[in-house]
Amino acid sequence: MDKAAIRVGIGGWTYKPWRGTFYPKGLRQADELSHAAGRLGAIEINGTYYRLQKPESFAKWRDATPDGFRFTLKASRYCTNRRDLREAEESIGRFLGQGIVELGDKLGPIFWQFMPTKKFDAEEFADFLAMLPGKQDGVPLRHALEVRHESFVCPEFVALARKHNAAIVTAHSEAYPHIPDQTADFSYARLLGAREDVATGYPDAELGEWAATVRAWRDGKQPEGPDYAAPQTAVGTNRDVYLFFINGAKVRAPAAAEALIARLDAA
């Protein structure tokens, strides 16, 4: 197994306000992915939430990025936006079978985002998680869960995620619950609070706190301070960590990611 790594990134790579700021003036749009991948550790693809992609697209993205880079994929809304998740099996199969295996070892976790109105039902979520395979056509899969209703802040949900080695997404947002419990052999965080009046999106002190947090996760530790949803179990296994700057002041996302990467590299 490769050494545990911290990969910091952004959502997508096509965004007009990044041209001339993150992307040099005159850079061809076709070269933006390569440029971003050369400076970041991962990119979260959100287009897969809205529509299926062609296998050729995944292969093209794979070939445009360096060794060690990872893509995480947002699962289709047809899988997660359901009254009863137990009816999603066909949609899950269609999503996973669209050609994501073309990414090969550049495939990071699958990111399953649930509506803010979706409440925790232990039996429903247990059945849903049981439908998520550990492999697709021989390629290992990891699964991350972003829940947005306060009913998930409970020991039962944490235990269920741990049972299935699914990471609960740690969200930094005023709108959604913060569940810092680590439940898998990897960690996944999404920071939605970037500010446009701060050049790096987040102030230095906050970036320092996140740097300390992700180092602790990588080293298999549970940082002291946060309010956990469940009693903390003994850990110690190193974890891969994925952290994305998403939404908020999106124009600042690349600068925030690069600032955090610089802090981590300097340690």
N, C-alpha and C positions, 0 to 999 in steps of 0.2 A: 504493500500500500504506500502511496506517495506521502511525503511529509505533509502534515496539516498546514493549510495555507489560509491567509486572510485575503479575500478578493473584494475590492471596493469598486463600485461602478455606478452606473446611471440607468435610467429607463430609456431604451431605444437609442438611436443615434442620428435620426433625421429631425432636426428642429431648426427652423430658420434663424432665430436669435443667436444660435451658437456659431453661425457663420461670421467670421471676422472677429470672434472672441475666442472660443475654444478651437474652432477650425480656422486655419490661416486664410487670409483673403486669397481668392483665386484657386483654392483647393477644389478639385472636381467633386461633385456630389457622390460620384461612384467610388471615391477614395475616402469618404468620411468614416466608414466602418473601420478600415485599416488604421486610419489615424487615431480614432478613439481607442481601438484595441491595443495600440502601441503604448498608450498612456494610462490605461485603466486595467483592472483585473477581471471584470465581468460586465455584461450588459443584460438587463432584463428585457426580454421581448414581450411586448404587450399586444402586438398585432394578432398573436395566436389566440387571444381571448375572443376576438371578433370573427375570425374566419380561419379556415384551414389553409395551410401553406403547401407549396409543391416541394417534393423531395429535393428537386434541383436548387431550390432557394436555400434550404438548410445546408446543402453541400457547398454552395457558393459562399455562404457566411463562414462556414468552417474553414474554407481555403483562404479567406481574406484575413484571418486572425492568427496570431502567433501561438506557439506551443505554450500550454499552461493557461491559456485564456478559457473562460467559460461563458456559456449562454444559459440563462435560466428562462424558462418558458411559462408564461401565464396560461393556465388551463382554460379551455373553452367555456364561455358563459353557459353553453348548453349542458355542461356537466354540473355547474355549481349553482346556477340561478333556478332552482327547482323547489317546489313546495315540499317534495319528498325526495331526498337525495338517493334513496334506494332504487329510484327509477332511472338512474344515470348510467347504468352499466354499458348500454350500447353507445352512448355518447362518449364515455371514457375510452372505449375501444377505438372509436373512430378518431378521437383526438390523438391518442398515443400511436395509432397506426398511420398517421399522415406522412411519415417520413422523418420524424425527429431523430431516428437512429443515424441518419446521415451526418449528424454532428459528431458522432463517435465519442472520443474522450473529451470533447469540448462541450458536451451536454452536462449542464449543471442541474440543480433541482427543478422539479415541476412545481409551480407556485399556484396553489388553489385558493382563490379569493372568494369569500362568501359575502352576500349582501348584508348591509347593516340591519336589515329586518329579520335575518335568519337567526333563530334562537337555538340554543343548545338542547338537543334531544339525545341522550346517551345511546339509546338503541339505534336510532337513525344514523348517527355518526359512526358507531361501531360497524354497522353494515356497510356504510360508505367507504370507510378506511380499508375494510376487508376486500373491497373491489380494486384497490390500487395495487398493481403488481410491482414486484421488486425488479423485474427485468422486462424489456421490450425487445424482441428479436435478439436476445443475448446481451443487450446493452443494459448495464445496471441503471436503475432509477432511484432517485431520492424524491421525497415529497415534503413540501412545506405548506402550512395551513395558515391563511390570514383570516381571522374571524373578527367581526365588527359589531358584535352585540355583547352587552355586559354579562349576559347569562353564561358566557363561556369562561368567565373568571371564577373558576371553581376547581377543586382537586380532581373531580371526576373527569373533566376534559383533559387535564394534564396527564392523568394516569392513562387515559385512552391513547393519547398521542405517544406517550412513552412505549406503550405496548406495541405500537405499530412502527416505532422508529420514525415518526413524522415530526418535523420541527414546527413548533408554533412560532409564527412570525412575530418578532418583537417590533411593534410599530411605535414610532415617535410621532404622535399626532394628538391634537387637542380634541379631535372628533371621535376617536376610536379607543377602545380599551388597550391598556398597556399590560401585556402578559410576558414578563421577562424569563419565565421558567424555561430551562433548556431541556428538551425532551428527545433529542435524537443524537446521532453521531456527527451532526453538523449543525451550524447555527445560521439563522437567516434574519436579517433586520432590514426594515424599510423606514427611512427618515423622511417625513413629510413636512418638516417645519422650517425649511430654508427661507431666509429673509432676503429680499432684494436690496435692502439698505446695507447689507453686510457683504463685502466683496467675495468672501468665501462661503456665503450662505449661512453658515453657523459661526458664532464667535469662537475665538481661539480656545477659551476655557471649555466650551462645550465640545469642541473637537478633541480636546485633550481627554475629556471624560469618556467619549466614545472610543478613543484609541485604547484607553485602559480597559474598557469593557470588552472590546473584541479580542484583545490579547488574553484576557482571562478566559473567555470562551474557547479560544484556540487551545489554551493550555488545560482545558478540561475543568475549569473552575466556575463557581457560581459567585459573581461579584456581590459583595455586601452592600446593603443600602436599599435596593428596590423592594417593593412589596410583592412578594411572590404569591401565586394563586394556590400553591400546594406546598406541603413540607418538602424540603430539599433533600434529595438522596445523595449518597456518596458518589462522587464523580472522580475523574482522573484520566479519562481517555481523551487524547487530543482530538480536536474537531476542526474540520474545515469551516470557515466563516465566510458568509456572503453578506455584504452590507451595501444597500443602494440608496442613493439620494433621489427621491421621487417627489414630484409635485412641489407644493410650496412655491417658492420662486424658482421655477424650472430653469430659468436662464442662468441661475447660479449653480446648478447641479454639478457640471463638470469641474468648476473651480472648487466646490466643496469636496468632491471626491479626490481631486489631486492634492488638496491641502491635507486631507486625512492620510492619504498614501505617503506623503512627505513625512508626516509625523511618525508613521509606523516604520518607515525606512530609516529614520534617524535614531530610532531606539536601539 
